[in-house]
Amino acid sequence: MGIAINGGTALLFMRGRHGDLNVRGAYLHMVADAGVSLGVVVAALVIMATGWLWVDPAISLAIAAVILASGWGLMRDSVNLALDAVPKGIELAKVRDYLGGLEGVLEVHDLHVWAMSTNETALTVHLVRPGGHDDAFLHQVCEQLSHRFRIHHATLQIEASGDACKLAPAEMV
């Protein structure tokens, strides 16, 4: 029963396991539960047929190794999400090159890309563009970030010169 129920539940999660970290975790959990149930049944049948008691711990170690190997990527991606790392599949250098190649952009700095959730990515950046900005420019950049890099939450700060945010010591509080 455990093999069928957990295996069937894993099949329900199989389609979404690549796009969402939570779904992948649930999928791996159900697969592991089905594997443990299968291991128990196989070990019991082998022990009943042969009397080899060592089969039980051997199968337990094999199951533990499979769970560790399959869960390693899930743990790595979870830690990256918690630490606001650049999400897998986004190359920061390509994002920087795209932004630096925009018409009128002289400098790109303070670029940060992080995952807001398992399927939402955010970006903040300062762009030096002496000609200023207009809404059409901002709209086009945000649309391209979404289309090219799947970054749907972008905050762009346009600066007239590279030192727009630097205060002189007397102006600092």
C-alpha positions in Angstrom: 0.0 0.0 0.0 2.8 2.4 0.9 4.6 1.9 -2.4 1.4 2.5 -4.4 0.2 5.5 -2.4 3.6 7.3 -2.2 4.5 6.4 -5.8 1.1 7.7 -7.0 1.5 10.9 -5.0 5.1 11.3 -6.4 3.6 11.1 -9.9 1.3 14.0 -9.2 4.3 16.2 -8.3 6.5 15.0 -11.1 5.5 17.6 -13.7 6.2 20.6 -11.5 9.4 19.4 -9.8 11.7 21.4 -12.1 10.1 24.8 -11.8 9.4 25.1 -8.0 11.7 24.2 -5.1 8.8 23.3 -2.8 7.2 21.0 -5.4 10.6 19.3 -5.9 10.9 18.8 -2.2 7.5 17.2 -2.0 8.3 15.0 -5.0 11.6 13.8 -3.5 9.9 13.1 -0.2 7.2 11.0 -1.8 9.8 9.1 -4.0 11.9 8.5 -0.9 8.9 7.2 1.0 8.0 4.8 -1.9 11.6 3.7 -2.0 11.7 3.0 1.7 8.5 1.0 1.4 9.9 -1.0 -1.5 13.2 -1.6 0.4 11.3 -3.0 3.4 9.3 -5.4 1.2 12.4 -6.5 -0.8 14.4 -7.0 2.4 11.7 -9.0 4.0 11.2 -11.3 1.0 15.0 -11.9 0.7 15.4 -12.6 4.4 12.4 -15.0 4.4 13.8 -16.8 1.4 17.4 -17.0 2.4 17.7 -16.2 6.0 20.4 -13.5 5.2 19.8 -11.0 8.0 22.5 -8.6 6.6 20.2 -7.7 3.7 18.1 -5.4 5.9 21.0 -3.1 6.9 22.4 -3.3 3.4 19.2 -2.1 1.8 18.8 0.6 4.5 22.3 2.0 3.7 21.5 1.9 -0.1 18.2 3.8 0.5 20.0 6.3 2.7 22.7 6.9 0.0 20.0 7.5 -2.7 18.1 9.9 -0.4 21.3 11.8 0.4 22.3 12.0 -3.3 18.9 13.1 -4.5 18.5 15.6 -1.7 21.8 17.3 -2.1 20.7 19.5 -5.0 17.5 20.4 -3.1 19.6 21.4 0.0 22.0 23.5 -2.2 19.2 25.3 -3.9 17.4 26.0 -0.6 20.6 27.5 0.9 21.1 29.7 -2.2 17.5 30.9 -1.8 18.0 31.7 1.9 21.2 33.5 1.2 19.8 35.6 -1.7 22.2 34.1 -4.2 21.8 34.7 -7.9 19.3 32.0 -9.0 20.4 29.1 -11.0 19.9 29.7 -14.7 20.7 33.4 -14.6 24.2 34.5 -15.6 25.0 37.8 -13.9 27.7 38.7 -16.4 25.1 38.4 -19.3 22.6 40.6 -17.4 25.4 43.2 -16.8 26.4 43.1 -20.4 22.9 43.6 -21.6 22.4 46.6 -19.3 25.8 48.0 -20.2 24.9 47.8 -23.9 21.7 49.8 -23.6 21.6 53.0 -25.6 23.0 55.9 -23.6 24.1 53.8 -20.6 27.7 54.7 -19.7 28.1 52.6 -16.5 26.3 49.8 -14.6 26.9 49.5 -10.9 25.3 48.1 -7.7 23.7 45.3 -9.7 22.0 42.7 -7.5 19.9 39.7 -8.6 18.2 37.4 -6.2 15.3 35.0 -5.9 12.2 36.4 -4.1 10.7 32.9 -4.1 11.3 29.6 -5.9 9.9 31.1 -9.1 10.2 34.9 -8.9 13.4 36.8 -9.4 14.2 40.4 -8.6 16.9 42.9 -9.7 18.1 46.2 -8.5 20.7 48.3 -10.5 22.1 51.8 -10.9 22.5 52.9 -14.5 24.6 56.0 -15.4 22.8 57.6 -18.3 23.6 61.3 -18.6 20.6 61.9 -20.9 18.3 60.9 -18.1 15.5 58.5 -18.6 12.0 58.4 -19.8 9.2 56.0 -19.1 9.6 54.3 -22.5 13.2 53.4 -21.7 12.3 52.0 -18.3 9.4 50.0 -19.7 11.6 48.6 -22.5 14.4 47.6 -20.1 12.0 45.9 -17.7 10.2 44.1 -20.5 13.5 42.8 -21.9 14.8 41.7 -18.4 11.6 39.7 -18.1 11.8 38.2 -21.6 15.5 37.5 -21.7 16.3 36.6 -18.2 13.0 35.8 -16.5 13.5 38.7 -14.1 10.0 40.1 -13.4 10.7 42.5 -10.5 13.2 45.1 -11.6 14.1 48.3 -9.8 16.2 50.6 -12.0 17.9 53.8 -10.7 19.0 56.2 -13.4 21.9 58.5 -12.5 23.0 61.5 -14.5 26.6 60.8 -13.5 28.5 58.0 -11.8 28.7 59.9 -8.5 25.1 60.9 -8.1 24.6 59.0 -4.9 27.9 59.9 -3.2 27.7 62.6 -0.6 30.6 64.9 0.4 31.7 64.5 4.0 30.0 67.7 5.1 26.7 66.6 3.7 26.7 63.2 5.5 24.6 62.9 8.7 
